[in-house]
């Protein structure tokens, strides 16, 4: 058996092991990722759509509601589902390398990066599949259910097709970034706290620093969201396709740095 075949077999075993470890009634998927990454974006999307539709039908109301376009229809999937996938992957990576799990990982995977790559693949593919389903369901149902406000939302439009293609790619690479960050920090709570602050606070508030709008154009998650076609206020110089490539490169670099840190820790322990 060649070294490449053996390595691929180790990764495949790691993916299966992570599927078993994360599933079940007490697993992180059911208790954390499902409510936060699937139910929450659906709930927020449809509650807001229902409220806006009702307001649009008020007679003599001083409140006007602007019709929503396809490019603003799946914002909460991009905001929550992608972030939850990233944080779940980070939590799984950090928690697996603490306590007895660290010794098991060392015994099962001679290469330090094998388990990290397995978690990226497992959570990345899962997040990509979930985000694809959510984007499809939301864009397919908003216009029929709420025609006054969301009548322009079209799954088959160029914007809709772009969401279908780019959102799963964004979700997949975001999980790689999460695994990389967790490998560097090495603590579940610390990894989750860092990612939450970065995604929901640091990148959005970067415009407050001197020359902040230019700095904000380099923020990875904002680039990723902008690359899908979602309307947000940044202007990267490389265009939407380039922004997706940029996010993928940043995520891959974070993952590689993380695996390098894991290798150093193994040598020292």
Order of alpha helices (4+ residues) and beta strands (2+ residues): alpha-alpha-alpha-alpha-alpha-alpha-alpha-alpha-alpha-alpha-alpha
